Amino acid sequence: MAAVPKTRRSHRRVRTRRAHWRTPLALAGECPHCHELRLPHRVCPHCGYYNGRQAVEIKSKEK
C-alpha cells in the first residue's frame, strides 16, 4: 500500500512551513585591488580588475 495522507494540508499550514525556504543573499567580498565590495567571481564594478588584471575599462564619473 502507498502512503497516502488522510486529509489535505491547508494552504496556511504548507506556506507556514515553507516560509523559511528563501535563498541566502550572495556574500560580497573585498576587491584586492581597490578594497571595495564586489560579488565573488565577477569583475569589480569600481576598478574593473578581475584575477589580478585589468579586465574592463571603467569610465570615470567626473564632470
C-alpha positions in Angstrom: 0.0 0.0 0.0 1.1 3.5 -0.8 1.5 6.2 1.9 -1.5 8.5 1.3 -2.4 11.4 3.5 -5.7 11.0 5.3 -6.6 14.7 5.0 -5.5 17.5 2.7 -3.0 20.1 4.1 -4.3 23.7 4.1 -2.6 26.5 2.3 -1.8 28.2 5.6 0.0 25.1 7.0 2.0 24.5 3.9 3.0 28.1 3.5 3.9 28.5 7.1 6.3 25.6 6.8 7.8 27.0 3.6 8.3 30.5 5.0 11.9 29.8 5.7 12.9 28.3 2.3 14.3 31.6 0.9 17.7 31.5 -0.7 20.6 33.3 1.2 21.9 36.5 -0.2 25.1 36.5 -2.1 28.1 37.4 0.1 30.1 40.3 -1.1 33.9 40.1 -0.7 36.5 42.8 -0.8 38.3 43.6 -4.0 42.1 43.0 -3.5 42.9 45.9 -5.8 40.6 48.8 -4.6 39.2 47.3 -1.4 35.6 48.0 -2.4 32.8 45.4 -2.0 32.2 43.2 -5.1 30.4 39.9 -5.8 32.5 36.7 -6.0 33.7 35.6 -9.4 32.8 38.9 -11.1 34.7 41.9 -12.3 34.9 44.7 -9.7 32.5 47.4 -10.8 34.6 50.1 -9.2 38.1 49.5 -10.7 37.5 46.9 -13.4 40.0 44.3 -12.1 39.5 40.6 -12.0 42.0 37.9 -11.1 44.8 40.5 -10.7 44.5 42.1 -14.2 42.5 44.9 -15.8 39.5 43.1 -17.3 37.2 46.1 -18.1 37.9 49.7 -18.7 35.8 51.8 -16.2 34.6 55.2 -17.3 35.3 57.9 -14.7 32.3 59.8 -13.1 34.0 63.2 -13.3 32.0 66.1 -14.7 
